[in-house]
Amino acid sequence: MPRMQGNNTTLLSLVFALWLLSILQNAEAVQHIVGGSAGWSIPVIVNVNYTTWSRRHSFRVGDILLFRYIQGIHTVDQVKRTDYETCNDAEPMSHYTDGNTLIFLSRTGAYYFICGIPGHCTGGQKVEIQVKKAKKTSLSPGATPGPSLPPKGLTPTPGTPVQSSAPNRAPRATAPPQGSLSSANSGPRKAELHAILPISLVMGWAMAATSR
């Protein structure tokens, strides 16, 4: 009986090790601040072109979009392509108003976002994101682990858009936007996760389980 328990523990340890390695192979991710230092606003006010910004960046599965904007003045609406082209926000797929919205890019293909405040989308506050397959990170000796973490208090869930507050549709703000964001960072923060330390821990667990 003790031998069977030891074999089960060893098997579970090996399964866990394989699972962890499969995750770490795709551990490179980038957080993109939409619009860079301009944030998410009306282009004519903050001097940004979201089409140009999007084309200058490479988006891959696992990356994160961070929309920074003035709460109550702008919104983030994820819409279908036809609604994106016509600036129709009547039936958005997702609607956010928290001022710091995180979107986890969980699939390849196109994502479409507009501002739902009347006149903002037609004024250019819209962006199309084309997402490619994730790059696989090679496990090279001597690499330094560098976990990629979202801003404090904002934890993305794989496969779903994420924000810091509930996505219930709020009453629309009608006041005209004033000024631009001053707290937005100037560019995306990039961090790579390399698996040397986690692999060592996993192998140590497996060896300890085997010796029981």
C-alpha positions in Angstrom: 0.0 0.0 0.0 2.7 2.6 0.8 4.4 1.7 -2.5 1.2 2.4 -4.4 0.9 5.8 -2.7 4.5 6.6 -3.6 3.9 5.7 -7.2 0.8 7.9 -7.4 2.7 10.8 -5.9 5.5 10.4 -8.5 3.0 10.2 -11.3 1.2 13.4 -10.1 4.5 15.2 -9.8 5.6 14.3 -13.4 2.2 15.3 -14.7 2.5 18.7 -12.9 6.0 19.2 -14.3 4.8 18.6 -17.9 1.9 21.0 -17.4 4.1 23.7 -16.0 6.6 23.3 -18.8 3.9 23.6 -21.4 2.8 26.9 -19.9 6.3 28.3 -19.7 7.0 27.6 -23.4 4.6 30.4 -24.2 5.6 32.7 -21.4 6.5 35.8 -23.4 3.9 38.5 -23.2 3.6 42.3 -23.8 1.4 44.8 -22.2 0.4 47.6 -24.7 -0.9 50.9 -23.4 -3.4 51.9 -26.1 -2.3 55.2 -27.7 1.0 55.3 -25.7 1.4 58.5 -23.6 -1.8 59.9 -25.2 -4.0 57.2 -23.7 -7.6 56.6 -24.9 -9.1 59.9 -25.9 -10.3 62.0 -28.9 -7.4 62.1 -31.4 -7.7 65.8 -32.2 -7.3 66.7 -28.5 -4.3 64.4 -27.7 -2.7 64.3 -31.1 -2.8 60.6 -31.7 -3.9 58.4 -34.6 -5.0 55.0 -33.3 -4.7 53.3 -36.8 -1.1 54.4 -37.1 -0.4 53.4 -33.5 -1.9 49.9 -34.0 0.1 49.3 -37.2 3.3 50.1 -35.4 2.9 47.4 -32.9 2.8 43.6 -33.0 0.1 41.9 -31.0 0.2 38.3 -30.1 -2.0 35.8 -28.2 -1.3 36.3 -24.5 -0.6 40.1 -24.8 -2.6 42.6 -22.8 -4.2 45.9 -23.9 -4.4 48.6 -21.3 -6.9 51.4 -22.0 -6.3 54.5 -19.9 -8.9 57.3 -20.0 -10.9 59.8 -18.0 -13.7 58.0 -16.2 -17.1 59.4 -17.1 -15.7 61.1 -20.2 -14.8 58.1 -22.3 -15.7 54.4 -22.5 -14.2 51.3 -24.1 -16.7 49.3 -26.2 -15.7 46.0 -27.9 -17.8 45.7 -31.0 -18.2 43.7 -34.2 -16.5 44.8 -37.4 -19.6 46.2 -39.0 -20.4 48.3 -35.8 -16.7 49.4 -35.8 -16.9 50.7 -39.3 -20.2 52.5 -38.7 -19.4 53.6 -35.1 -22.5 51.9 -33.9 -22.4 51.1 -30.1 -26.0 50.0 -29.7 -25.1 46.4 -29.0 -21.4 46.2 -27.8 -19.9 42.8 -27.0 -18.4 44.4 -23.9 -18.7 47.8 -22.3 -16.2 49.4 -19.8 -16.2 52.7 -17.9 -13.6 52.2 -15.1 -10.8 54.4 -16.6 -8.2 51.6 -16.5 -9.5 48.7 -18.7 -7.4 45.6 -19.3 -8.2 43.3 -22.3 -6.5 39.9 -22.4 -5.9 38.9 -26.1 -6.8 35.2 -25.9 -7.2 34.4 -29.6 -5.8 35.3 -33.0 -7.7 37.5 -35.4 -9.2 41.0 -35.1 -10.5 42.9 -32.1 -12.5 46.1 -32.6 -12.8 48.9 -30.0 -14.6 52.2 -30.0 -15.6 54.9 -27.5 -19.3 54.8 -26.9 -19.7 58.5 -26.1 -21.6 60.2 -29.0 -19.3 61.8 -31.5 -16.1 60.3 -30.1 -15.8 57.3 -32.5 -16.6 59.4 -35.5 -13.9 61.7 -34.3 -11.4 58.9 -34.6 -11.5 57.3 -31.1 -11.5 53.7 -32.4 -8.9 51.1 -32.9 -8.5 47.8 -34.6 -6.1 45.2 -33.1 -4.9 42.3 -35.3 -3.6 39.5 -33.1 -1.0 36.8 -34.3 -0.1 33.5 -32.8 2.1 33.6 -29.6 5.8 33.2 -29.9 7.3 30.2 -28.1 10.1 31.1 -25.7 13.2 28.9 -25.8 14.6 27.8 -22.4 18.2 29.1 -22.7 20.7 28.6 -19.8 21.6 31.7 -17.9 18.4 33.5 -18.6 16.9 35.7 -15.9 13.3 35.2 -14.9 11.2 38.3 -15.3 7.5 37.8 -14.6 5.1 40.0 -16.5 2.5 41.5 -14.2 -0.4 43.8 -14.8 -0.8 47.0 -12.7 -1.6 46.4 -9.1 -5.2 45.4 -8.5 -5.8 44.5 -12.1 -5.4 40.7 -12.8 -6.4 39.5 -16.2 -8.3 36.2 -16.6 -7.2 34.2 -19.7 -9.8 34.2 -22.5 -11.9 37.1 -21.2 -11.8 40.9 -21.2 -10.9 42.2 -17.8 -11.4 45.4 -15.9 -11.1 46.8 -12.4 -14.8 47.4 -12.0 -18.1 45.7 -13.1 -18.8 45.9 -16.9 -22.5 46.9 -16.4 -23.4 49.6 -18.9 -23.4 52.9 -17.2 -25.3 56.1 -18.1 -23.6 57.9 -20.9 -21.6 61.0 -20.1 -22.5 64.0 -22.4 -20.0 66.5 -21.1 -17.3 67.4 -23.7 -13.8 66.0 -22.9 -11.3 68.4 -21.4 -7.6 67.8 -21.6 -5.7 64.6 -21.9 -4.2 62.0 -19.7 -0.9 63.0 -18.0 -0.3 59.7 -16.1 -0.1 57.3 -19.0 3.2 55.6 -19.6 5.1 56.3 -22.8 5.1 52.8 -24.1 4.4 49.1 -23.5 6.1 47.3 -20.8 7.7 44.0 -22.0 8.7 41.1 -19.7 9.8 37.6 -20.5 9.2 34.6 -18.3 12.1 32.1 -18.5 11.7 28.7 -16.8 15.0 27.9 -15.2 14.0 28.4 -11.6 10.5 26.9 -11.9 11.9 23.8 -13.7 14.5 23.3 -10.9 11.7 23.4 -8.4 9.5 21.0 -10.3 12.4 18.5 -10.7 13.2 18.8 -7.0 9.6 17.9 -6.2 9.6 15.0 -8.6 12.9 13.7 -7.1 11.6 14.1 -3.6 8.4 12.2 -4.4 10.3 9.4 -6.1 12.5 8.9 -3.0 9.5 8.3 -0.8 
